[in-house]
Every structure is written in C-alpha cells, then in structure tokens.
Amino acid sequence: MQREDFSLCHQLRVRWSEVDMQGIVFNGHYLTYADIGITEYFRALTASGGGDTGAKGGDFFAVRTLLEYRSPAENDDLLDVHVRIARLGNSSMLFVIGIYRDDTLLLTGEITYVYADQQTRRPKPIPATFREAVKGYERTAPEDAAK
C-alpha cells in the first residue's frame, strides 16, 4: 500500500477523548476515522465531477468492514487518512483505507458498500456516471468487477 496510490488524503488530529487508559487510540475510533475519510472522498468526488455523480435516487450502505491494526496512535498525533475505491462491482464497491502518522502506516482497512434504492434499500446497479466519476478521480484505476 503506497500513499501515491490514493487520490484522497484527509488529515485529522487525535483528540484526548479518543485515547484509552493505555494512552493509545481506542480501536473502535479507527472505524470512525475511516468513515470520515469516506465522507471526504464522496465530497471530493462530487466536487471533481461538477457537483453530480449520478448517484441521486440511491444510497450507499456499509455491509462489511475489515481493519488491520499495525501500530498505535496517541493523543495529539496528526493522522493522514487515505481512501480509494479499489473495486467496482455491479452494485458494490470496495474502499481501501490507509491511516498514516508521518511515514508510519498505522492501519489498513477495507470497507464494502452496496448501492441501493433509497426507499426499498434493495441493491441496484451503480450508475455509469458514478463509475466514470470514480475512474476520472482515482490515480489508480479500480478493478471493474461488474464485467
């Protein structure tokens, strides 16, 4: 996992309330950090696509998460949360997460989202315009698993 593979990097600072009695970030907070990074990814993707990614009328739901802890963060550390879409399926997509402090990789992760109808919450195909927006935004093209 190389930083250069990611188009999105969002910095955040570890707050005192996120540190446990061991003096390190409580493990559950890393999922929040990943979620913040994904929120910023969607914001950047929308801005790069002129404000419309073609995903209106649907919603993305997280269905699977995997986090691998490598090294702890501490209070007041400045973290770089890197996010990219590594795979686009018919209705799902795989986000890859890398959280760094300086040059140290602290955490890797994968979060799978499914695109679904807002009313029924049933999966539906990811719109072609969204796919094109992702391909135009990413430095490393996502695998197209919908083929």
Backbone bond lengths (Angstrom), bond angles and torsions (degrees), N, CA, C in turn:
res aa  C-N    CA-C-N  psi(-1)  N-CA   C-N-CA  omega(-1)  CA-C   N-CA-C  phi
1 M - - - 1.450 - - 1.537 108.38 -
2 Q 1.320 115.34 114.52 1.458 121.59 -179.06 1.519 110.02 -110.89
3 R 1.299 117.11 140.10 1.467 120.83 178.72 1.529 111.83 -57.06
4 E 1.320 115.79 -32.82 1.463 120.40 -177.18 1.525 112.51 -66.32
5 D 1.328 117.48 -16.16 1.459 121.21 179.21 1.529 112.62 -75.05
6 F 1.318 116.87 -14.43 1.460 121.90 -172.81 1.526 112.09 -103.21
7 S 1.316 116.22 135.83 1.466 120.70 172.44 1.519 111.10 -87.08
8 L 1.327 116.69 -29.47 1.468 120.54 -175.94 1.516 110.93 -105.18
9 C 1.313 115.95 125.21 1.465 123.04 170.73 1.517 106.88 -132.78
10 H 1.325 115.93 124.44 1.464 121.21 178.44 1.524 108.16 -122.19
11 Q 1.324 116.03 126.29 1.465 120.15 179.13 1.518 110.64 -90.32
12 L 1.336 114.54 141.46 1.459 120.32 171.13 1.516 108.92 -145.74
13 R 1.312 114.91 156.84 1.456 120.78 -178.58 1.526 109.18 -109.02
14 V 1.327 116.45 135.18 1.458 121.58 178.15 1.526 108.89 -67.73
15 R 1.325 114.46 128.63 1.468 120.83 179.23 1.528 110.24 -96.40
16 W 1.317 115.64 155.10 1.460 122.03 -179.30 1.526 111.38 -54.16
17 S 1.316 117.84 -39.15 1.465 121.81 -177.14 1.526 113.13 -67.51
18 E 1.333 118.19 -11.23 1.451 121.96 -179.05 1.530 112.77 -96.23
19 V 1.325 116.74 -2.08 1.459 122.46 -176.98 1.533 108.96 -99.76
20 D 1.345 115.42 137.70 1.467 119.51 -179.96 1.530 111.03 -93.13
21 M 1.323 116.02 -171.90 1.469 120.70 -176.47 1.527 112.82 -67.92
22 Q 1.331 117.72 -15.04 1.465 121.28 176.15 1.528 111.41 -81.63
23 G 1.340 116.08 -7.34 1.458 120.59 -179.68 1.517 113.70 85.26
24 I 1.341 116.97 12.19 1.460 121.38 179.15 1.526 109.46 -123.06
25 V 1.326 115.93 163.98 1.461 120.49 179.94 1.532 109.15 -62.35
26 F 1.334 115.70 129.39 1.459 121.27 175.99 1.522 108.31 -63.08
27 N 1.332 117.02 135.70 1.460 121.60 -170.60 1.522 114.23 -55.15
28 G 1.322 119.26 -35.54 1.457 121.42 -178.48 1.519 114.11 -63.58
29 H 1.322 116.98 -24.11 1.463 119.67 -178.90 1.534 112.66 -70.20
30 Y 1.319 117.31 -22.94 1.462 119.16 179.19 1.529 111.58 -64.59
31 L 1.329 117.08 -31.60 1.465 119.47 176.24 1.530 109.99 -67.77
32 T 1.329 116.37 -36.01 1.469 120.01 174.51 1.522 110.05 -64.06
33 Y 1.328 117.41 -42.27 1.465 120.57 178.27 1.534 110.18 -60.83
34 A 1.341 116.77 -42.38 1.459 120.40 177.94 1.525 110.84 -62.68
35 D 1.335 116.78 -41.19 1.462 120.79 179.22 1.525 111.29 -63.92
36 I 1.321 116.78 -39.80 1.467 120.45 176.04 1.532 109.47 -61.18
37 G 1.330 116.61 -43.80 1.465 120.71 178.36 1.520 112.18 -61.39
38 I 1.338 117.54 -41.32 1.467 121.03 179.07 1.525 110.43 -67.03
39 T 1.324 117.31 -39.52 1.469 120.58 175.91 1.525 110.36 -59.30
40 E 1.331 117.04 -43.72 1.462 121.21 178.57 1.533 111.04 -68.13
41 Y 1.335 116.96 -32.17 1.471 120.77 175.82 1.523 109.84 -61.71
42 F 1.337 116.73 -49.86 1.471 120.04 179.19 1.528 111.21 -60.50
43 R 1.330 116.85 -38.84 1.464 120.59 178.36 1.530 110.23 -62.88
44 A 1.326 117.20 -47.13 1.470 121.43 -179.42 1.523 110.88 -66.56
45 L 1.330 117.15 -39.32 1.462 120.89 178.95 1.522 110.70 -62.99
46 T 1.319 116.86 -43.33 1.470 121.42 178.81 1.524 110.59 -63.29
47 A 1.331 116.85 -43.51 1.471 120.72 179.48 1.524 111.12 -64.63
48 S 1.335 116.96 -40.27 1.469 119.56 -178.19 1.525 111.60 -71.83
49 G 1.330 117.18 -23.23 1.456 121.25 -179.82 1.511 113.49 -94.69
50 G 1.322 117.49 15.80 1.456 120.89 178.49 1.518 113.95 76.03
51 G 1.328 117.53 19.57 1.450 121.03 175.36 1.511 115.35 97.30
52 D 1.332 118.74 -8.01 1.458 120.24 -179.24 1.522 109.81 -139.15
53 T 1.330 115.43 118.70 1.462 119.99 178.21 1.521 111.96 -100.35
54 G 1.331 117.16 0.15 1.454 120.28 179.38 1.509 114.27 80.56
55 A 1.325 117.36 10.22 1.467 120.69 -176.60 1.527 112.98 -97.50
56 K 1.328 117.93 6.28 1.461 120.02 178.50 1.529 109.75 -63.64
57 G 1.337 115.69 146.02 1.459 120.31 -178.02 1.516 112.45 91.69
58 G 1.310 115.74 -6.01 1.457 121.37 177.45 1.510 109.77 -132.58
59 D 1.302 116.22 173.35 1.452 121.66 179.05 1.521 108.47 -142.83
60 F 1.330 115.95 154.94 1.460 121.20 177.94 1.526 108.89 -104.60
61 F 1.324 115.93 132.39 1.455 122.03 -179.77 1.522 109.54 -121.55
62 A 1.330 116.90 131.61 1.461 120.65 174.86 1.526 108.39 -73.27
63 V 1.335 116.26 130.56 1.460 120.43 -179.03 1.533 112.85 -122.23
64 R 1.337 117.14 -13.26 1.470 120.10 -178.97 1.516 109.22 -156.55
65 T 1.324 116.43 136.91 1.458 120.90 175.49 1.530 109.40 -133.35
66 L 1.317 114.19 145.52 1.456 121.57 176.37 1.523 106.99 -143.28
67 L 1.324 116.56 120.22 1.457 121.11 178.28 1.519 109.09 -122.89
68 E 1.327 116.02 135.46 1.459 121.53 176.91 1.526 108.29 -119.09
69 Y 1.318 114.70 116.14 1.466 121.18 -177.41 1.522 109.57 -87.35
70 R 1.331 115.56 130.10 1.463 120.49 -177.26 1.526 112.46 -113.77
71 S 1.327 115.54 -38.77 1.457 120.64 -177.26 1.528 107.82 -156.60
72 P 1.333 118.30 143.54 1.466 119.69 -174.90 1.530 113.63 -81.12
73 A 1.322 114.58 153.40 1.464 122.28 170.64 1.528 107.27 -103.19
74 E 1.324 115.45 156.77 1.460 121.49 -178.35 1.520 110.25 -125.36
75 N 1.324 115.32 169.72 1.455 121.02 178.97 1.527 111.01 -52.85
76 D 1.316 115.03 136.16 1.465 125.03 176.09 1.527 114.26 74.81
77 D 1.339 118.12 1.76 1.469 119.87 173.94 1.521 109.22 -63.64
78 L 1.307 116.30 142.79 1.458 122.51 173.66 1.528 106.82 -96.64
79 L 1.337 116.08 119.01 1.459 121.58 -175.76 1.525 111.03 -109.61
80 D 1.315 116.02 145.32 1.462 122.95 173.03 1.522 107.31 -107.33
81 V 1.335 115.91 116.53 1.460 121.93 179.40 1.526 107.20 -99.66
82 H 1.338 116.02 112.40 1.464 122.72 -179.64 1.525 108.93 -101.33
83 V 1.335 115.30 136.07 1.468 121.23 -176.89 1.521 109.14 -137.62
84 R 1.327 115.46 137.93 1.466 120.70 172.05 1.518 109.75 -150.15
85 I 1.310 115.79 156.05 1.457 120.84 172.25 1.521 106.64 -92.47
86 A 1.335 115.62 118.36 1.461 120.66 -176.49 1.516 112.65 -96.38
87 R 1.350 117.03 -22.70 1.458 120.07 -178.62 1.514 109.71 -147.88
88 L 1.327 115.35 136.47 1.464 122.57 174.09 1.519 108.07 -117.88
89 G 1.332 115.83 116.02 1.458 120.95 175.35 1.517 109.57 -95.82
90 N 1.316 117.14 -165.15 1.455 121.33 177.94 1.527 110.76 -63.92
91 S 1.330 117.09 -50.86 1.464 121.05 179.47 1.522 112.48 -125.36
92 S 1.319 117.47 0.09 1.466 119.91 -177.86 1.526 111.00 -121.91
93 M 1.326 114.02 161.84 1.464 119.90 174.95 1.516 108.69 -146.24
94 L 1.314 115.04 149.68 1.449 122.02 -177.57 1.521 109.63 -111.74
95 F 1.333 115.40 116.85 1.458 121.13 172.89 1.525 108.11 -88.88
96 V 1.325 116.43 138.38 1.459 123.01 171.95 1.519 106.66 -109.74
97 I 1.326 115.42 135.57 1.463 122.38 -176.32 1.526 109.16 -120.20
98 G 1.312 116.94 138.58 1.459 122.99 170.37 1.518 107.92 -134.74
99 I 1.326 117.42 123.33 1.460 120.98 178.33 1.526 108.19 -112.90
100 Y 1.326 114.63 123.62 1.463 122.25 -176.11 1.523 111.14 -119.14
101 R 1.320 115.38 150.77 1.466 123.46 163.95 1.523 104.30 -120.70
102 D 1.322 115.05 114.05 1.469 120.43 -172.44 1.537 107.98 54.93
103 D 1.339 118.17 -121.57 1.458 120.78 -179.22 1.528 113.03 -98.35
104 T 1.322 117.03 5.21 1.455 121.12 -177.75 1.524 110.88 -93.68
105 L 1.327 116.43 122.75 1.459 121.81 175.79 1.526 108.01 -79.57
106 L 1.331 116.67 114.25 1.457 121.76 -176.95 1.522 112.95 -91.02
107 L 1.331 116.30 -32.81 1.456 120.04 -173.36 1.520 110.14 -153.91
108 T 1.324 115.95 142.03 1.455 121.61 168.14 1.519 107.09 -119.54
109 G 1.309 115.53 152.70 1.453 118.34 -179.49 1.502 112.89 -157.77
110 E 1.331 114.19 163.25 1.453 122.69 173.99 1.521 107.45 -135.56
111 I 1.320 115.65 134.57 1.462 120.56 176.83 1.523 107.53 -132.75
112 T 1.320 115.79 122.84 1.460 121.45 179.40 1.523 109.08 -97.31
113 Y 1.327 114.86 129.61 1.463 122.26 175.99 1.523 108.80 -115.43
114 V 1.321 115.98 147.73 1.460 122.12 174.41 1.522 107.92 -117.08
115 Y 1.324 115.87 134.81 1.460 122.56 175.68 1.526 107.44 -85.39
116 A 1.333 116.10 129.66 1.464 119.96 -174.97 1.520 111.28 -142.17
117 D 1.322 114.94 159.06 1.458 122.70 174.07 1.533 108.49 -62.64
118 Q 1.324 117.42 135.18 1.465 121.01 -177.35 1.531 112.86 -64.58
119 Q 1.302 117.23 -33.74 1.468 120.63 -177.18 1.529 112.36 -82.85
120 T 1.324 116.37 -50.59 1.467 119.95 -174.34 1.527 112.80 -88.55
121 R 1.323 116.24 -19.45 1.464 123.19 -175.00 1.525 112.60 58.83
122 R 1.293 116.04 26.44 1.457 122.59 174.87 1.528 108.47 -93.84
123 P 1.335 117.28 140.77 1.466 119.91 -179.87 1.522 111.84 -57.54
124 K 1.323 113.75 145.76 1.463 120.25 173.54 1.519 107.84 -144.78
125 P 1.321 117.97 160.08 1.468 120.57 -176.26 1.528 112.87 -60.50
126 I 1.314 114.94 140.42 1.462 120.89 174.77 1.524 107.29 -66.83
127 P 1.343 117.65 129.16 1.476 119.99 -178.00 1.536 112.53 -60.80
128 A 1.314 114.90 145.76 1.474 121.04 179.34 1.523 111.26 -58.96
129 T 1.331 117.75 -36.43 1.468 119.83 -179.83 1.525 111.24 -66.01
130 F 1.331 117.35 -34.57 1.463 120.26 175.87 1.526 109.82 -66.40
131 R 1.323 116.48 -45.07 1.469 120.68 178.03 1.526 111.50 -56.72
132 E 1.325 115.57 -44.66 1.465 120.30 -179.68 1.532 110.94 -65.88
133 A 1.335 116.99 -38.98 1.466 120.61 177.57 1.524 110.17 -61.58
134 V 1.344 117.25 -43.56 1.469 121.31 179.12 1.522 109.96 -63.53
135 K 1.320 117.47 -47.52 1.468 120.84 -178.63 1.524 111.65 -62.56
136 G 1.332 116.64 -33.88 1.457 120.14 177.64 1.515 113.57 -75.05
137 Y 1.319 116.61 -25.84 1.467 121.34 -176.97 1.531 112.67 -87.77
138 E 1.313 116.66 -37.55 1.465 121.42 -173.50 1.529 112.40 -72.29
139 R 1.324 115.89 141.41 1.465 121.66 172.24 1.522 110.35 -75.23
140 T 1.329 115.45 -38.26 1.455 122.40 178.56 1.513 107.06 -109.99
141 A 1.319 117.24 116.45 1.465 121.13 -175.92 1.526 110.37 -60.17
142 P 1.334 116.30 134.44 1.474 119.09 176.86 1.526 110.96 -71.27
143 E 1.312 115.01 150.34 1.455 120.05 172.82 1.521 107.80 -64.70
144 D 1.313 117.47 135.27 1.452 121.78 178.21 1.525 108.04 -98.24
145 A 1.327 115.67 96.09 1.462 121.31 -177.40 1.523 112.60 -87.68
146 A 1.329 117.37 2.46 1.467 121.04 -178.75 1.522 111.83 -83.58
147 K 1.306 117.28 -11.45 1.468 120.93 -176.79 1.507 110.85 -75.89
